[in-house]
Amino acid sequence: MKDLKNILYRVSIESVIGNTDRLIVALQYDSRIVGQDDVFVAIKGSAFDGHEFISKAIEQGVSVVVCENLPVKLIKGITYVVVGNTSKSLAIMASNYYESPSKNLKLVGITGTNGKTTIATLLYELFKNAGYKVGLISTVKIMVDTKEYPTTHTTPDSLVINRYLNQMSFEGVEFCFMEVSSHGIHQFRTEGLNFAGGIFTNLSHDHLDYHETFSKYRDVKKSFFDQLPSTAFALVNGDDKNGSVMLQNSKAKHYTYALKSYADFRVQILENQFRGLLLKVNDNEVWVKLIGDFNAYNLTAIYGAAELLGLKSEETLRLMSALDNVNGRFEYFISDTNITTIVDYAHTPDALKNVLETINSIRTKNETLITVVGCGGDRDKSKRPKMAHIASALSTKVIFTSDNPRSENPDQIISEMEVGVESQNFKKTMSITDRKQAIKTACQLASPNDIILVAGKGHETYQDVAGVKSEFNDSVITQEFLIQLNK
């Protein structure tokens, strides 16, 4: 059991009703799982307000309630702690509950629109291959050294983060690489964590359904760097105009990486092929298995972060040359009939453009490039015509299909995409709502030496239609169709 006063350390408290001199069992924000002598933190979410479930939590045995607004009826014997923001308070309390585990390892946060998963995952792999015990908190999975755990959010809630950081600390993990999403920052999930460094990848059109404007989206990302301590490093993409914005007001030590401009860590692409890149990083040449300009940026960020964390450049370059593509990030395979298929998580206009431009920079133009792409439902609608415009302009043929339509009508989503197709590109496109059928059609249309890009879902192993998640893996489905057609 934990002392409540210690749990409330550094929490901005407005008022307290009841006794704080008591022991508590656990922190919870879900009234369905609270137990005897727990603390219930009433979080105001987008769908539910935890304040509505305070009485239920008390019935189930909680002894302490942390809230922004006191309930009308106060129960004798219950301690009520009123705070200005329960989400922020929960994060600080979670860190206190687990005795500030982020201070026991070097935690590096990666934020930006694209590249977070690749950089975090490859830094995990690089440091693991260097002989360290390493942690990873990402969109795809959570790793505590070699133990893997599933995840449902890019940045988990603060209780989950601190629980796994505590486990990492207990098991002797020295470094942890963590994706930091704009949602996670805005909802204070990373509040109270001690970061050794932060990496900024880039900023482009995404999540405006949540943040409303690009400037608000940018400023949320910036707030992460504003909160870094002077002992940390801030490593930003110098070729992105928002990189310098991230460094404004940041007390951390400033560093840049770039492909097109002067930077602390600079890369040149000497060769770009489907089997990899030959890079010159700070005057050192290295051959890597990853492909495209966007991965050149990712690898330079990795190189810079590794050096700032104490690895020698020669060792970093050697370890970089052994890194493989991250699952669902420009993941490619070649069929027996020499059809190249690429599966990528590209679900923003900028990411899709990067992938298609990379493919076009490598291919001979004698092949057909067939793109299968959709847009997610219940998300930013303004990017739908932009995605279709880019796909139709940079591909030979395009099949518009469902991504994760969620609660929206998939046909309506596709119609909103089609608006972005310019008249000269209409003949390139077709629409097939069923994603599996769309992928099958792309495989049937492809001839030897052609290229198929299946974009949008990447590593995901499900499809969300009308709130029901069904098994669906772009990579597996595409390979199965190509094998069938080859028989």
Secondary structure, 3 states (H helix, E strand, C coil): CEEHHHHCCCCCEEEEECCCCCEECCEECCCCCCCCCCEEECCECCCCEHHHHHHHHHHCCCCEEEECCCCCCCCCCCEEEEECCHHHHHHHHHHHHCCCHHHHCEEEEEECCCCHHHHHHHHHHHHHHCCCCEEEECCCCEEECCEEECCCCCCCCHHHHHHHHHHHHHCCCCEEEEECCHHHHHCCCCCCCCEEEEEECCCCCCCHHHHCCHHHHHHHHHHHHHCCCCCCEEEEECCCCCHHHHHCCCCCEEEEEECCCCCCEEEEEEEEECCEEEEEECCEEEEECCCCHHHHHHHHHHHHHHHHCCCCHHHHHHHHCCCCCCCCCCEEEECCCCCEEEEECCCCHHHHHHHHHHHHHHCCCCCCEEEEECCCCCCCHHHHHHHHHHHHHHCCEEEECCCCCECCCHHHHHHHHHCCCCHHHHHHEEECCCHHHHHHHHHHHCCCCCEEEEECCCCCCEEEECCEEEECCHHHHHHHHHHHHHC
